[in-house]
Amino acid sequence: MFTDTQLLEIQHKGINPELVEKQIERFKTGFFPMHITNPASISKGIIEVTHKEAQKLIKFFNKSKKKQKMIKFVPASGAASRMFKMLYSILEEYDGSEESYNKLFSKTGMHTPAYFFEHITEFAFYDALVDVLARNGFLLQDLLDAKDYTTILTYLLTSKGLKYGELPKGALFFHQYPDAPRTAIEEHMVEGAQYAKNSNGDVFLHFTVSPEFIQEFKDIVQKTKAQYQEQYNVKFYVDYSVQNLATDTIAVTKENTPFLNADGSLLFRPAGHGALIENLNELDFDLIFIKNIDNVVPDSYKQSTVYYKKVLAGILLHYQKIIFDFYKKLKKSKHLSEKLQKKIIAVFTQELSYVFPDDFFEMPKDDRKDYLLDLLYSPIRVCGMVKNEGEPGGGPFFVKENDGSQTLQIVEMAQLDESSQEHMDIVKQATHFNPVDIVCGIKDSEGKKFNILKYVDEEAGIITMKSKDGKELKALELPGLWNGAMSHWITIFVEVPIITFNPVKEVTDLLRAEHKQL
């Protein structure tokens, strides 16, 4: 299938040629859509925690965490360029004429160029922009008065100035404080100090970063960590990993033949955040807090975030203890007793919303024991879920598995059969969405690390249409990190308030009240 030159290309990336052939075959066969049966909702798949219960869970977490080694895992490889898409259109199209001004600045609303420039003084990067312009002989106010937006944006977005369009999101100034602005990286450090502080005062953070951005991250951490260590009485240990090149997937044409670059080489693309399951598998910690790089708030709003992170961790430790006890008892027993079976089934069905396959009770006793041992011997994740307010993102659903069981899963629209009226009706009933607010337990009852790669559903990938050099291509994404990559984990959904979800997808999101320090 491949020429000698192409085989060398494949081997150079550390990929097995057989795997590439399987990927091409997958483009031909496609993926089966997820079989959703119901949306998860309050009391039906999503736990609603009362204030009294939350207090108990936080107390339990604070007591139990002394024995836990904790880390904060932050997917942070995204470039900031998408945040500035609207501003790039000004750079490309605005020529200073009244006609182009009216065309580009007539729209109203938060995500418009007019709103950006009207509120430019409110951004945390405002002072840095004023400084870089002044060093180059410009006064920002003069440029605004002259409607010279091209010069302003050139010094904001390109390497002539702050190069914000070329940096990772984590390196941008997100929030303004009386003494100085803070980057998203710093906000994660401060947040981590408040709930992921280990008993000896150590705070571990792990950022997954694009190779070209690692130095930016290191420089910011090095420059700021002493200040935060003193302020929060902690010691930071920050490390980084990149998406393994060997997880890249081949791109194909619409005819499912390898897509070739202009120079005739094969095109491989990063396989989405699902590839980060390999990075997660390298960590040796008891508790892992997962949150995206752009979902941070200033100190005025951190209290809710910290509170609910502790609640989620408390729930994980509570159920982990129950599951470990069940597993040890079942492993030790010669046969499955009716009493133990009843207890396990009660917890899984009534509290964890697991639906056993119809034929479970008809299985021979030994088979039932094996089934339950497999079920219990799994990593655990507790995922915060936010009430649906029209935000994009995957949602919590019950999914029917091949064995007839139904499990809780985070499902993306791209994983569904959009031509199925039944599926679309279920989606319309969804009450919550996934904000990526996850706490993971990746150790077994003996403290040994699970090989979490064994718990990936390889059938949960996604094929998408993209383009390169004006030509259409098909791309293959691995099962998403919190979707198919964690499909066979024990999954618990918990409602968290919308205040804990404040992503920055567009630059003007930074003007929302939740991104302003009071």
C-alpha positions as CSV (number, residue, x, y, z in Angstrom):
1,M,0.0,0.0,0.0
2,F,2.9,2.4,0.8
3,T,6.0,3.3,-1.1
4,D,9.4,2.8,0.6
5,T,9.7,6.5,1.1
6,Q,6.2,6.6,2.8
7,L,7.1,3.7,5.0
8,L,10.2,5.6,6.2
9,E,7.9,8.6,6.9
10,I,5.6,6.4,9.0
11,Q,8.5,4.8,10.9
12,H,10.0,8.2,11.5
13,K,6.9,9.2,13.4
14,G,7.1,6.0,15.5
15,I,3.9,4.5,14.1
16,N,3.4,0.9,13.1
17,P,2.5,0.7,9.3
18,E,-0.1,-1.9,10.2
19,L,-1.8,0.7,12.4
20,V,-1.9,3.2,9.5
21,E,-3.5,0.5,7.3
22,K,-6.1,-0.1,10.0
23,Q,-6.8,3.6,10.1
24,I,-7.4,3.7,6.4
25,E,-9.7,0.7,6.7
26,R,-11.6,2.6,9.5
27,F,-12.2,5.5,7.1
28,K,-13.9,3.0,4.8
29,T,-16.0,1.3,7.5
30,G,-16.7,4.3,9.7
31,F,-17.7,4.2,13.4
32,F,-21.0,3.0,14.6
33,P,-23.0,5.8,16.2
34,M,-23.4,5.7,20.0
35,H,-26.6,4.1,21.1
36,I,-28.0,6.7,23.5
37,T,-31.2,5.6,25.4
38,N,-31.8,8.6,27.7
39,P,-30.2,11.9,28.8
40,A,-28.8,11.8,32.2
41,S,-30.7,14.2,34.5
42,I,-31.1,15.0,38.2
43,S,-31.8,11.8,40.1
44,K,-31.6,9.8,36.9
45,G,-27.8,9.7,36.3
46,I,-26.8,13.1,37.8
47,I,-26.4,13.4,41.6
48,E,-27.7,16.6,43.1
49,V,-25.7,17.5,46.2
50,T,-27.4,19.5,49.0
51,H,-25.5,22.1,51.1
52,K,-25.5,19.7,54.1
53,E,-24.1,16.8,52.0
54,A,-21.5,19.1,50.4
55,Q,-20.2,20.1,53.8
56,K,-19.9,16.5,54.8
57,L,-18.1,15.6,51.5
58,I,-15.6,18.5,51.9
59,K,-14.9,17.4,55.5
60,F,-14.4,13.8,54.3
61,F,-12.1,15.0,51.5
62,N,-10.0,17.2,53.9
63,K,-9.6,14.2,56.2
64,S,-8.9,11.6,53.5
65,K,-6.6,13.7,51.4
66,K,-3.7,13.3,53.9
67,K,-3.2,9.8,52.4
68,Q,-3.7,10.9,48.8
69,K,-1.0,12.1,46.3
70,M,-2.8,14.7,44.2
71,I,-2.1,16.5,40.9
72,K,-3.8,19.0,38.6
73,F,-3.8,17.9,34.9
74,V,-4.4,20.7,32.4
75,P,-4.9,20.1,28.7
76,A,-3.2,23.3,27.4
77,S,-2.0,22.7,23.8
78,G,-4.4,25.0,22.2
79,A,-3.1,28.1,20.4
80,A,-4.8,31.4,21.2
81,S,-5.3,32.2,17.5
82,R,-8.9,31.0,17.5
83,M,-9.8,33.4,20.2
84,F,-8.8,36.3,17.9
85,K,-10.6,35.1,14.7
86,M,-12.8,38.1,14.7
87,L,-9.8,40.5,15.0
88,Y,-7.9,38.7,12.3
89,S,-10.9,39.5,10.0
90,I,-10.3,43.2,10.7
91,L,-6.6,42.8,10.0
92,E,-7.4,41.2,6.6
93,E,-10.3,43.3,5.5
94,Y,-10.1,46.7,7.1
95,D,-8.5,49.3,4.8
96,G,-9.3,52.5,6.8
97,S,-12.1,53.6,4.4
98,E,-15.5,54.6,5.7
99,E,-17.0,51.8,3.6
100,S,-15.0,49.1,5.2
101,Y,-15.5,50.7,8.7
102,N,-19.3,50.6,8.2
103,K,-19.2,47.0,7.0
104,L,-17.0,45.7,9.8
105,F,-18.1,47.8,12.7
106,S,-21.9,48.0,12.2
107,K,-22.6,44.8,14.1
108,T,-23.6,45.1,17.8
109,G,-23.2,42.6,20.6
110,M,-20.4,41.3,22.8
111,H,-18.5,39.3,20.2
112,T,-18.0,42.1,17.7
113,P,-15.1,44.3,16.7
114,A,-17.0,47.5,17.9
115,Y,-17.4,46.0,21.4
116,F,-13.7,44.9,21.6
117,F,-12.4,48.4,20.8
118,E,-15.0,50.2,23.0
119,H,-13.9,48.1,26.0
120,I,-10.2,47.8,25.1
121,T,-9.1,49.5,28.4
122,E,-10.8,46.7,30.4
123,F,-8.6,43.9,29.1
124,A,-5.8,42.6,31.4
125,F,-3.4,43.0,28.4
126,Y,-4.2,46.7,27.9
127,D,-1.2,48.1,29.8
128,A,1.2,45.7,27.9
129,L,-0.4,46.8,24.6
130,V,0.0,50.5,25.5
131,D,3.7,49.9,26.4
132,V,4.6,48.0,23.2
133,L,2.9,50.7,21.1
134,A,4.7,53.4,23.0
135,R,8.1,51.7,22.5
136,N,7.4,51.8,18.8
137,G,6.3,55.5,18.7
138,F,2.5,55.1,18.9
139,L,0.0,56.3,21.4
140,L,-3.0,53.9,21.7
141,Q,-5.5,56.7,22.2
142,D,-4.3,58.5,19.1
143,L,-4.6,55.3,17.0
144,L,-8.2,54.8,18.4
145,D,-9.2,58.4,17.5
146,A,-7.8,57.9,14.0
147,K,-9.5,54.6,13.7
148,D,-6.2,53.0,12.9
149,Y,-7.2,49.6,14.1
150,T,-4.7,47.8,11.8
151,T,-1.7,49.2,13.7
152,I,-3.3,48.3,17.1
153,L,-4.0,44.7,16.0
154,T,-0.7,44.3,14.4
155,Y,1.0,45.1,17.7
156,L,-1.5,42.9,19.7
157,L,-1.5,39.8,17.5
158,T,1.8,39.6,15.6
159,S,5.5,39.2,16.5
160,K,5.9,43.0,15.9
161,G,4.4,43.3,19.4
162,L,2.7,41.1,22.0
163,K,2.3,38.2,19.4
164,Y,-1.0,37.2,21.2
165,G,-2.2,35.4,18.0
166,E,0.9,33.2,18.0
167,L,1.0,32.3,21.7
168,P,-0.7,29.5,23.6
169,K,-3.9,30.5,25.6
170,G,-2.1,29.8,28.8
171,A,0.4,32.5,28.2
172,L,-2.1,35.4,27.7
173,F,-3.0,37.9,30.4
174,F,-6.5,36.9,31.4
175,H,-7.3,38.9,34.6
176,Q,-6.3,42.2,36.0
177,Y,-5.3,42.6,39.6
178,P,-4.3,45.8,41.5
179,D,-0.6,44.9,41.4
180,A,-0.3,43.1,38.1
181,P,-2.2,41.1,35.5
182,R,-2.3,37.3,35.6
183,T,-2.0,34.7,32.9
184,A,-4.2,31.6,32.7
185,I,-1.2,29.5,33.8
186,E,-0.9,31.5,37.0
187,E,-4.6,31.2,37.7
188,H,-4.3,27.4,37.5
189,M,-1.3,27.5,39.9
190,V,-3.3,29.6,42.4
191,E,-6.4,27.4,42.0
192,G,-4.3,24.3,42.5
193,A,-2.8,25.7,45.7
194,Q,-6.3,25.9,47.1
195,Y,-7.6,22.3,46.5
196,A,-4.7,20.1,45.2
197,K,-2.3,20.9,48.0
198,N,-0.7,17.7,49.3
199,S,-0.2,17.1,53.0
200,N,3.4,18.2,52.8
201,G,2.5,21.5,51.1
202,D,3.5,20.3,47.6
203,V,1.3,21.2,44.6
204,F,1.8,19.2,41.4
205,L,0.6,20.6,38.1
206,H,0.9,18.9,34.7
207,F,0.3,20.8,31.5
208,T,0.0,19.1,28.2
209,V,1.5,21.6,25.7
210,S,2.5,21.9,22.1
211,P,6.3,21.4,21.7
212,E,6.8,24.9,20.4
213,F,5.1,26.4,23.5
214,I,6.9,24.6,26.3
215,Q,9.5,27.3,26.9
216,E,6.7,30.0,27.2
217,F,5.1,27.9,29.9
218,K,8.4,27.3,31.7
219,D,9.3,31.0,31.6
220,I,6.0,32.1,33.1
221,V,6.1,29.5,35.9
222,Q,9.7,30.3,36.7
223,K,9.0,34.0,36.9
224,T,5.9,33.8,39.1
225,K,6.1,30.7,41.2
226,A,8.1,32.2,44.1
227,Q,5.5,34.8,44.7
228,Y,2.6,32.3,44.8
229,Q,4.6,29.8,46.9
230,E,5.1,32.5,49.6
231,Q,1.5,33.7,49.3
232,Y,-0.1,30.3,49.6
233,N,2.6,28.5,51.7
234,V,3.1,25.8,49.1
235,K,5.8,24.4,46.9
236,F,5.0,24.0,43.2
237,Y,6.2,21.1,41.0
238,V,5.2,21.8,37.5
239,D,5.9,19.5,34.6
240,Y,4.9,19.2,30.9
241,S,4.2,16.7,28.3
242,V,3.5,16.9,24.6
243,Q,1.0,14.9,22.5
244,N,2.9,11.8,21.3
245,L,3.6,12.0,17.6
246,A,2.9,8.3,17.3
247,T,-0.7,9.1,18.2
248,D,-1.1,11.2,15.0
249,T,-3.5,9.7,12.5
250,I,-3.3,9.6,8.7
251,A,-5.6,11.8,6.6
252,V,-7.3,10.5,3.5
253,T,-9.1,11.9,0.5
254,K,-12.9,11.6,0.0
255,E,-12.0,8.3,-1.9
256,N,-10.2,7.0,1.2
257,T,-6.7,7.0,-0.3
258,P,-3.9,8.7,1.6
259,F,-4.0,12.5,1.3
260,L,-0.7,13.8,0.0
261,N,1.0,17.1,0.9
262,A,2.2,19.4,-1.9
263,D,5.6,17.8,-1.7
264,G,4.1,14.3,-2.0
265,S,4.5,13.3,1.6
266,L,1.8,11.7,3.7
267,L,-0.4,14.0,5.8
268,F,-0.7,13.0,9.5
269,R,-2.8,15.1,11.9
270,P,-3.0,15.3,15.7
271,A,-5.8,12.9,16.8
272,G,-7.6,15.3,19.1
273,H,-7.5,15.4,22.9
274,G,-8.2,11.6,23.1
275,A,-4.5,11.1,22.5
276,L,-3.8,12.7,25.9
277,I,-5.0,9.4,27.6
278,E,-1.4,8.3,27.0
279,N,-0.1,11.3,28.9
280,L,-2.5,10.7,31.7
281,N,-1.4,7.1,31.9
282,E,2.1,8.2,32.6
283,L,1.1,9.9,35.9
284,D,1.5,8.1,39.2
285,F,-1.0,9.9,41.5
286,D,-4.0,8.9,43.6
287,L,-6.2,11.8,42.7
288,I,-6.1,13.7,39.4
289,F,-8.1,16.9,38.9
290,I,-8.7,17.7,35.2
291,K,-9.7,21.1,33.9
292,N,-9.1,23.0,30.6
293,I,-6.5,25.8,30.4
294,D,-9.1,28.5,29.6
295,N,-11.6,27.7,32.3
296,V,-10.3,29.9,35.1
297,V,-11.6,32.9,37.1
298,P,-10.0,35.6,39.1
299,D,-9.7,35.3,42.9
300,S,-13.1,37.0,43.6
301,Y,-14.9,34.0,42.0
302,K,-12.6,31.1,42.9
303,Q,-14.4,30.2,46.1
304,S,-17.2,28.3,44.2
305,T,-14.7,26.5,42.0
306,V,-12.6,25.4,44.9
307,Y,-15.7,24.4,46.9
308,Y,-17.1,22.2,44.2
309,K,-13.7,20.6,43.3
310,K,-13.5,19.4,46.9
311,V,-17.1,18.1,46.7
312,L,-16.3,16.1,43.5
313,A,-13.1,14.7,45.1
314,G,-15.1,13.9,48.3
315,I,-17.6,11.9,46.2
316,L,-14.8,10.1,44.4
317,L,-13.1,9.1,47.7
318,H,-16.5,8.0,49.2
319,Y,-17.4,5.7,46.4
320,Q,-13.8,4.5,45.9
321,K,-13.8,3.2,49.5
322,I,-17.1,1.4,48.9
323,I,-15.9,-0.1,45.6
324,F,-12.6,-1.2,47.1
325,D,-14.3,-2.9,50.0
326,F,-16.7,-4.7,47.6
327,Y,-13.8,-5.8,45.4
328,K,-11.7,-7.2,48.3
329,K,-14.6,-9.1,49.7
330,L,-15.6,-10.6,46.4
331,K,-12.0,-11.4,45.4
332,K,-11.5,-13.2,48.8
333,S,-14.8,-15.2,48.6
334,K,-14.9,-18.6,47.0
335,H,-18.4,-18.1,45.6
336,L,-20.6,-15.1,45.1
337,S,-23.1,-14.8,48.1
338,E,-26.6,-13.5,47.5
339,K,-26.0,-10.9,50.3
340,L,-22.9,-9.4,48.7
341,Q,-24.4,-9.5,45.2
342,K,-27.5,-7.6,46.5
343,K,-25.3,-4.9,48.1
344,I,-23.1,-4.4,45.0
345,I,-26.2,-4.2,42.7
346,A,-28.0,-1.8,45.1
347,V,-25.0,0.7,45.0
348,F,-24.5,0.4,41.3
349,T,-28.1,0.7,40.2
350,Q,-29.6,3.0,42.9
351,E,-26.6,5.3,43.4
352,L,-24.4,5.0,40.3
353,S,-27.2,4.6,37.8
354,Y,-25.6,1.5,36.2
355,V,-28.1,-0.7,34.3
356,F,-27.1,-4.3,34.3
357,P,-27.7,-6.4,31.1
358,D,-31.1,-8.3,31.0
359,D,-29.4,-11.7,31.1
360,F,-27.2,-10.9,34.2
361,F,-29.4,-12.7,36.6
362,E,-29.6,-15.8,34.4
363,M,-25.8,-16.2,34.3
364,P,-24.2,-19.0,36.3
365,K,-23.0,-17.8,39.7
366,D,-19.3,-17.9,38.8
367,D,-20.0,-15.8,35.6
368,R,-21.8,-13.3,37.7
369,K,-18.9,-13.1,40.1
370,D,-16.5,-12.5,37.2
371,Y,-18.7,-9.9,35.8
372,L,-18.9,-8.0,39.1
373,L,-15.1,-8.3,39.6
374,D,-14.5,-6.8,36.2
375,L,-17.0,-4.0,36.9
376,L,-15.4,-3.2,40.3
377,Y,-11.8,-3.4,39.0
378,S,-12.0,-0.1,37.1
379,P,-10.6,3.4,37.4
380,I,-13.2,5.9,38.7
381,R,-14.1,9.4,37.4
382,V,-16.4,12.0,38.9
383,C,-17.6,14.6,36.4
384,G,-19.2,17.9,37.2
385,M,-22.2,18.6,34.9
386,V,-23.7,22.1,34.4
387,K,-27.3,23.0,33.6
388,N,-27.7,23.4,29.8
389,E,-27.7,27.1,28.9
390,G,-27.0,26.7,25.2
391,E,-23.2,26.4,25.6
392,P,-21.5,24.1,23.0
393,G,-20.1,20.8,24.2
394,G,-20.8,17.1,24.9
395,G,-23.5,16.0,27.2
396,P,-24.2,13.3,29.8
397,F,-26.3,10.3,28.4
398,F,-27.1,6.7,29.1
399,V,-25.5,4.5,26.4
400,K,-26.5,1.0,25.6
401,E,-23.4,-1.2,25.4
402,N,-22.9,-4.4,23.3
403,D,-23.5,-6.7,26.3
404,G,-26.9,-5.0,26.9
405,S,-25.8,-2.9,29.9
406,Q,-26.3,0.8,30.0
407,T,-23.6,3.1,31.2
408,L,-23.2,6.8,31.8
409,Q,-21.1,8.5,29.1
410,I,-20.2,12.0,27.9
411,V,-21.3,12.0,24.3
412,E,-20.5,14.5,21.5
413,M,-22.9,15.3,18.7
414,A,-20.4,14.0,16.2
415,Q,-20.8,10.5,17.8
416,L,-24.5,10.3,17.2
417,D,-26.6,9.4,14.1
418,E,-28.1,12.8,13.4
419,S,-30.5,11.3,10.9
420,S,-32.1,9.3,13.7
421,Q,-35.2,11.1,15.0
422,E,-35.1,9.0,18.1
423,H,-31.5,10.2,18.9
424,M,-32.3,13.8,18.2
425,D,-35.4,13.7,20.4
426,I,-33.3,12.4,23.3
427,V,-30.7,15.1,22.7
428,K,-33.5,17.8,22.9
429,Q,-34.4,16.4,26.3
430,A,-30.9,16.9,27.7
431,T,-30.7,19.1,30.7
432,H,-27.0,19.3,31.3
433,F,-23.7,19.6,29.4
434,N,-20.0,18.7,30.1
435,P,-17.8,21.6,31.3
436,V,-14.7,19.3,31.6
437,D,-14.6,19.4,35.4
438,I,-13.3,15.9,36.3
439,V,-11.7,14.2,39.3
440,C,-10.1,10.8,38.6
441,G,-9.0,7.9,40.7
442,I,-6.5,5.7,38.8
443,K,-5.3,3.4,41.5
444,D,-6.7,0.0,42.6
445,S,-7.6,-1.2,46.1
446,E,-3.9,-2.2,46.6
447,G,-2.6,1.2,45.5
448,K,-1.4,-0.1,42.1
449,K,-1.9,2.0,39.1
450,F,-4.5,0.9,36.5
451,N,-3.3,0.7,32.9
452,I,-6.0,3.1,31.8
453,L,-5.3,2.4,28.1
454,K,-7.2,-0.8,28.6
455,Y,-10.4,1.1,29.5
456,V,-10.6,2.9,26.1
457,D,-13.5,2.2,23.8
458,E,-11.7,2.0,20.4
459,E,-15.0,2.1,18.6
460,A,-15.8,5.7,19.9
461,G,-13.6,7.6,17.5
462,I,-14.8,10.3,15.1
463,I,-14.3,11.0,11.4
464,T,-14.5,14.6,10.4
465,M,-14.2,16.6,7.2
466,K,-11.3,19.2,7.0
467,S,-9.4,20.9,4.3
468,K,-5.8,21.6,3.4
469,D,-4.4,23.8,0.6
470,G,-8.0,24.2,-0.7
471,K,-8.6,20.4,-0.9
472,E,-11.1,18.5,1.2
473,L,-9.8,15.6,3.4
474,K,-11.1,13.2,6.0
475,A,-9.5,13.2,9.4
476,L,-9.6,10.6,12.2
477,E,-9.9,11.6,15.8
478,L,-9.2,9.1,18.5
479,P,-11.9,8.6,21.2
480,G,-12.0,11.9,23.2
481,L,-10.2,12.1,26.5
482,W,-13.5,12.4,28.5
483,N,-15.5,10.5,25.9
484,G,-14.4,7.1,24.6
485,A,-11.0,7.2,26.2
486,M,-12.7,6.9,29.6
487,S,-15.6,4.8,28.3
488,H,-15.0,1.8,30.5
489,W,-14.4,3.7,33.8
490,I,-16.9,3.8,36.6
491,T,-18.5,7.1,35.9
492,I,-20.4,9.4,38.3
493,F,-22.1,12.6,37.2
494,V,-22.6,15.4,39.7
495,E,-24.4,18.7,39.2
496,V,-22.2,21.8,39.6
497,P,-23.2,25.4,39.2
498,I,-22.6,27.4,36.0
499,I,-20.3,29.8,37.9
500,T,-17.7,27.0,37.9
501,F,-17.7,27.1,34.0
502,N,-16.1,30.2,32.5
503,P,-14.2,29.3,29.3
504,V,-12.6,31.8,27.1
505,K,-13.4,30.9,23.5
506,E,-13.4,34.4,22.1
507,V,-11.3,37.3,23.3
508,T,-14.4,39.3,24.4
509,D,-15.3,36.5,26.8
510,L,-12.6,38.1,29.0
511,L,-15.0,41.1,29.4
512,R,-17.6,39.0,31.2
513,A,-18.2,39.8,34.8
514,E,-16.8,36.5,35.9
515,H,-13.4,37.4,34.5
516,K,-13.1,40.7,36.4
517,Q,-11.5,40.8,39.8
518,L,-13.7,42.7,42.3
